[in-house]
Amino acid sequence: MNADITEFESRYSGGSLRVRLIELENGLLVLLSDAERFRIGQTAMAIPPGQGRTEPTSTGVFSGAMDSALIRTIAERIAAMTGQACMVVSGIREMTRNIMMEIVVILKNHLVA
């Protein structure tokens, strides 16, 4: 693995979560999966607070109803934690608010450690 790429697994209520973090020159790419391989799924991009904004700003791609808001929230939290732009690509099949909160805690424990 390249020094700019980190991969780990963690248990959560939905089973096993695979995470791949790719540090880019201008941000962080986060791939999430509940399967053996990563796949393109719900995607969100967020930028951290700044220039008069007190909260992160985000947008969704490949959006679908509630999942989009949950993935945007993950991207926003990571952007706020790291102070850099963040794109999250989620291959999680069953995303709920509780699972989203579990994933944020897992990522926070890894990123802010």
N, C-alpha and C positions, 0 to 999 in steps of 0.2 A: 504494500500500500504506500502511496505517496505521503509525504509529511503533511500535506495540506488536506488529506482525507482521513477521517476517523470513522470507524464503524464499531458499533456495539449492540448488544441485545439486552433487553430487560423484560421482566415479567410484569404484566398488568392484568386487569380483570378480564380483558378480551383474549388473553393467551400470551404469546411471545411477541414483543415489539422489536423490530429491527430498525436501527437508525444508522444512516450514513450522513456525516457532516462533511461538507466540502467548503473549505475556506477559499474564497475568491479574493481578488485584489480589491473589489469594491463591495463585498458583502459575504453572506453565508447562504449556502444552499443546503437544505435539510430534506432528506428523503426518508419517509416513514413507510413501513410495511408490516403487515401481520402474516406475511407468507415468506417462503424461502427466497424469492427474488423480488426486487423492487419493480414497480410499474408506474406508469403515468396515471394519475388520478386527480382528485380535487387539488387545485393549486392556488396558492395565494402569495402575494408579494406585499411586504410591509417595509416602511421606513420608520426610523425611531423618531421620538419627539424632537422638535427643534424649530428654529426660525418662527417663533410665535405660536407653535403648536405645543400643547402640554401633553398630548396623547399621540401614540403612533398612528400612522395613516396606512391603510391597506386597500388592496383590490383583489378580487378573485378571478381565476381563470379556470375553465372547465368547471364552472359553478353548477351546483345543483341544490337549491333550496337550503335547508338547515345545515347540511354538511359544509357549505361554503362559508357560512358565518363562523362555524367552529374552527375550520382551517385558518380563516383570517385571524381569529383570536390567537391561535398558536403562533402564527407569523408575527403578529403585533407584540405578543409577550416576549418572543425571542429578540425582536428588534429593540425593544425597550431594555431588555437585560444586557444585550451585547453592545448597544449603541451603534449598530450598523444595519444596513439593509439586509433583509432576509426573505428568501423564497422557500416555501414549504410545498413539497409534492407528497401528497398522502395516498398511499395504497391501502389504507385501513378500510375494511369492508363495512364494519358496523361502528360508525362514529356517533357517539352521544355526548352530551355535555359532561357527564362524569368521566368518560374515557378521555375527552379533551383535557380535563383538569389533571387527570393522572399523567398524561403525556407531557403537559407543561411542567409538572413537578419533576418527572424523569429528566427532561431536557435541562431544566434549571440546575438540578443536582450535578449534571455532567458539565454544563457550560460555565457555571459560576464557581465550580470547585477550585 
